[in-house]
């Protein structure tokens, strides 16, 4: 939402409906391309600079309008995003104060929205770096409070599913959370995601089957890599985090000998030319799987992959040992290399 930019001159404020329309128009602005992460950050900040005064003006001019609560929730989210983009802790603190004020003034029917917004902003703070166990468990405790206050809320299942992503290193707890969410899941898309996650958990500690003809033309079978640690990188050229991750993976691989770690890529691209261009840009010379079917690839579906980039690491025996090795790829590899 905050990367959608709309060039507007400062308008003269009109009636409540016109004022709200301006807010909605800002949300629905056109997507603009950017060349790099810093340019994207600056474009996003420019959009925040347009949205923030519009939201503040609406709240000040129309405090009794039912949409004032929506404007307050939008403002709290905007401030949290600004805090992240501009390293401004004071903006995050103000976002929390906005939610405090909403809890005191909003009608009872909006309390669940405000409580959920508070949890959502808390989750933003836990994305990078990897949260501590205490932070993660505190977030789960907040979710339990939300569940007890607003039993039956359709957001409980998605919330538990998101929190489960923080328990990759505790697969039993992750499985419990996912199964609980599955029983509350409100729609087919979430059920599919949860089943994908459960599929991956079931693969932990077991060998995976991965044999293919690479885009470079060679025959690959990860069973032939046994004796070495194998890194499997799921990515796509259209995913900015995936592309950035190629450089990270190359940096990690440079720390090890060719017989110690065997890398393999699995591309979710549908455009081979785009994939070839990225592989050339990053000098990727390890084998990459490509079938042009993206998320519908039978291989991808068989592994339950529903987010990229994803890093899998197989031990010397070919067993999958981590659901997501992005956070400490080098450390996980070194630990597996010490195993005999």
N, C-alpha and C positions, 0 to 999 in steps of 0.2 A: 504493500500500500504506500509506503513512504518513498518508494523509488519511482512512483508515478508523478510526473512533473507537469504542472499546468502554469503557463506564464500568464499571470493576471496582474493588472494594475490594481491598486488599492481602491475598492469600491466605496461608494457612500452606502451606509447600511440602510436597508428598507424594512419591510415587515418581517415578522418572524419566519414565515414560510420562505421568503426570499433569502433571508439570512441562512436558514438551514440548507437551502439549495446550494448556496456557495460552498458550504462545508462539504456536501456530498460531491459537488463538482471537483473539488480539490482531491478528494479520494479517488475519483475516477479519471484522473488525468492520463495523458498518453504515456506509454512506455518509451523512454529514451535510451539509446545505447550508450555504453560507456567503455572506455578503453582499458581501464585497469581498476584495481580495488580502491585506490585513492580518489580517482575521478568519481567512482560510484559513491564513495563516502561524501564527497563534496556536493554531489547532486542531491543526495538524500538530505543533507543538512539544509540545502536550499529549500527543499520541499517542507521541511519542518518549520523553517522560518516563515513560510507562507501559511501553513496550517495553524500554527500556534496562536497568532493574533486573532484569526477567525474564530477559533474555539473560545478563546478568552472573552472576546467581544459578545459572542452568543450567550455565554453563561452570565455575563454581567447585565446584558440587556433583557434577557428572558429567563430569569431564575425560576419562574413558576411554570414555564412550559414543560410538558412531559419529556421533551427531548433534551432538556438541560442535563439530565442524568447521563444520557448517551454522550453528550458533549464532554461531560466530566470524565467519563470512562475513556473517551478518545484522548483527552488531554493527558490523563495519567499515563496511558500507553506511550503517547508522543514523548513525554518527559523521560520515560525510561529508555526509549530509543535514543534520545538526545544524550542521555548520560553515557550510554555505551559508545556512541559515535564520537563524542567530543570529550570523553573522560571527565565528565562533570558529575561527581557524586551528589552535589547539591540538587541536581535535576531529579535524580532518583528519590532523594529524600522528599522533594516537593511532590513527586508522584504519589508517594505514600500519604502525604498530608491531604492531597486531593481526595484520595479514597477514604481517608478518615472523615473528611467533611461530608462526602456523599453518604456514608453510613448514617450520619446524624440527620441528614435532610431528605434523603431519597425515600420514596414510598416503600412500604414493606415488600411489594412485588419485585423490587429491584435489588433487594439485599443479596440474593444469590448471585446476581451478575457482579456485584461489587466484590463479594467474597472470592468469586472465581478470578476476577481481575487481579486481586491481591496475590493469589497463588500463581497466576500466570507471570506476573512481574517478578515474583520470587524465582520462578524457574528460569527466566532470562538471565538472572545473576549466576546461575549454576552451569551455564553452558560451557564457558571457558574460564579458567582451566577446569580440569576434571574436578567435580565437587568432592569434598571429604565425605567420609561415611556419616559423620554427624550432620552435615548439611543435607545430605540425601535423605537420611532418616527423619530429619526435621520436616522436610518437604512432604514426606509420606504421612507424617503425623498431621500436618495441616490438611492434607487431602482427606484423612479420616474424620477430622472435625467437620469439614465441608460436607462429607457424606452423611454424618449424623444430623447436621442441621438441615440439609436439603435432600433428604432421602427421595430417590426417584428422579433426581435431576439427570437429564440426558448427558450431561458433561462428565459424569463420574467415571464412566467406562473409558472415554478417551483420556481422561486425566490419569487414571491408573495405568493405562497403556503407555503413556509418555513417561511416567515415573519408572516404569519397568525398564526403560532403556538405560537407566542409571544403575541397574543391577546386573550388568553383563558378567561381572566377575563372581556373582552369586546366583548361579543358574536356578537353584531350587527356589529361592525367593522370587526370582524373575518369573519362573513358571507359575508360582502361586498367584502372583499379581495378574498375570495374563489370563489365567483360568477364571479368576474372579471377574475380570473385565469382560471376558467372553460371555459370562452369564448375564451381564448387564448391557451388552453391546446393542446400540440402537439401530444399526444399519449394516447393510451388506459390506460396504467398504471397510468398516472397522473390523468386522468379523474376518474378512480376508487378511487384513494386516495382522491381526492377532494370530491367526492360523499360520501365517508365514513365520512369525516370531517363534511360535511353538515348534514349528518344523526345524528351525535352525538349532534350537536348544536340544532337540532330540538327536542332532548330528554331532554334538559335542563328544569328544573322546573316541570318535569312530573315524575310520578312513573314509575319504570322499572319492567318488568316481569322477574324474575329469580328464578326458582324452579328446583331442581335437586336432584339426589342421589349422595352424596359426596363420595370421594374415601375412606372415613372412614366408609361408609355404612349407614349414617343417611340421612333422608329426610330433605331437606332445601327449604324454601320458604321465601324470604326476606320480604314478606308482614307480616310475623309473628314477624318481628323485629321492627315493628312500635312502636313508643314510645322511641326507642333508635336511635342513629345515626348509620348508617351502612357504613362500609368501604369495598369496593370491589377492590381487587388487581388482576390485569391481569399480568401474568408472565409466564416464562418458565425456566426450569432448564438449557437449553442450552444458555440462555441469561445472560452473566455476570452481567450487570446492574440490571437485574431482581433478580438474586440471592442475590446480595448485598442489594437490596431493601428489601428483606425479613427481614434482620436484622434491617433495619431502621424502617419498619412497626412494628416489635415486640417491638422496643424501644418506639415508639409512643403509642402503645396499653397499655404498662405498666403504662402509666400515667393516665389511666382511669379505672373506675370500669367495671365489666363484663356486668352490665345492662346499662351502658352509651354508650358503643360502641360495635357493633356486627361486627366482621370481617368475610369476605368471600373471598376465592381465586378462580380465574378462570385460569386454566393451559392451555397453548398452547403447551404442550408437546405432542409428538407422542410416547414416550417411557415411560410407566408407571413405570418401574423399576428406571429410572433416576429421575423421579418426586418423587417417594417414598424415594429415597436416600436423596434428598435435603430437603424434609419435615422432615425427621428424623434428619438430620444434624442441622437444625435450630429449631427443637422442635416445629414445627407448628402443633397445635392441633385444629385449627379452620377449618370449612368445606371447602373443595376444590372441584371444578368441574373439571372433566377430561373426554373427549370423544375420545382422541387419534388422532384427525383430525387436530391439529395445526391451522394454519391460515385459513383452509377450514372448521373449525367447524361452523355449522349453528348458534350456539349461538354467537360466536365471530363475524361472518358476520352480524348478526342481530343488533349488537351493533355498527358496523362500526369501530371496533378496528383495527388499522393498525400500532401501535407502542407499544412496551413494554419496561419497565414496565409502566403501566397506573394505576392511582389511582382514583377511583370514590368515592365520598362521598354522601350519601343520608341523608336527614334530617329526623326528627322524624316521618314525615308523609310519608316517603318513596320516596320523590321526589329527582331526581338527581340535585345536586346543584353546581357541579364543573366538568369541562371537564378534568382537570388534577390537582389532589390534591397533587402532589409530592412536590411542592415547599414549602408549608406551611401546611402540613397535620395536625399537632397538633393545629395550630392557627385556621384553618377552622373548625375542630371538636369542639373546645372550643366555637367558635362563634355560631355554630349550637346548641350546648347544652344550650346556653343562650336563645335561641328562645323558645317561648311557643305558 
